[in-house]
Amino acid sequence: TRESMIVRGRLIPLSGPKSADFILHCARTTLYPAAPNFTILDTDYDNWAAMVACGNYGDT
């Protein structure tokens, strides 16, 4: 089942501070996405909130 959730953590740019490509890092999962769809709701690069839709989210 697909579910949406809000996750918070650290936004890590892949190629410099203004990069559009990034990894979402949070304590629960380490790397996000793997989730196919996500929307950044708010960020200052050190802290982010993202709405994530994923079909295979489990306890990790």
Secondary structure, 3 states (H helix, E strand, C coil): CCEEEEEEEEEEECCCCCCCCEEEECCCCCCECCCCEEEEEEECCCCEEEEEEECCCCCC
